[in-house]
Amino acid sequence: MRDVHDNLDGIESLQDSKNIMEIPVLYNNSSGDYELPINMRFNDGHRLSIIVYSCLFVFSAIANITVLVLLMKRRRKNSSRINTMLIHLAIADLLVTFLMMPLEIAWSATVMWIAGDAMCRLMSFFRMFGLFLSSFILVCISIDRYYAVLKPLLLAGLDRRGRFLILGAWTGATLCSIPQAVVFHVETHPNVTWYTQCVTYHSFPSHAYEVLYSVFGMVMMYAFPLTIIIYSYAAILMEICRRTKNPTSGGSAKILEVDFKAENMSIVGEGY
């Protein structure tokens, strides 16, 4: 009988228990009975994941519900574009809180996937949807501030533009999350027929396609929003510096700048 350590070489490269289908064989203990490898059993990593996500769930739920209530109260008194966008941002964070976090807690507790293929695809969609939506709403806020400061003559059309930006954020988050429901599915372990897992195994024709999909997700969730946000606020900072050095130019623009600052001050000052 081969020793357990002889089988570790093909398993050590695994970093995610959700890809457990890549484990080719089961361990064999001294009694001749099959024993599940550590990745397929509840272990310290799952326990830590449950503790961390539970703490984040409580903190995020309290914080985001409080923010959403304050924003809704403020909206009844004085509605504004930025206030509406902040409400959508709070909703996006709540989607992450009440959909993704409980999923991760339950998945870590059960280790295997027990909810069936349809729920696997649906929850895989919502695991990413809230994250994409949050990133895209932040992009909307930065673009709105960019137009308010650098394009003051177009201020009259910002309300309609703001609605289109929010609609685009929801649409973009949906489109970017749909592939999750396509590539994730339930697979049965080849050696343990009762063990099922929600994985991307066999979804890609080659490893290159899998890497390309991962890069696409990273770009759309982090690189693209970060680029837009950095450009927008860098341009705003440069414009503020320019106006500070030359305060006598652009009289009408200065008036709109004061209006923009007043709007921001009302957002910060009320409810905090």
Secondary structure, 3 states (H helix, E strand, C coil): CCCHHHHHHHCCCCCCHHHHHHCCCCEECCCCCEECCHHHCCCHHHHHHHHHHHHHHHHHHHHHHHHHHHHHHHHHHCCCHHHHHHHHHHHHHHHHHHHHHHHHHHHHHHCCCCCHHHHHHHHHHHHHHHHHHHHHHHHHHHHHHHHHHHCHHHHHHHHHHHHHHHHHHHHHHHHHHHHHHHHCEEEECCCCCCCEEEECCCCCCCHHHHHHHHHHHHHHHHHHHHHHHHHHHHHHHHHHHHHHHCCCCCHHHHHHHHHHHHHHHHHHHCCC
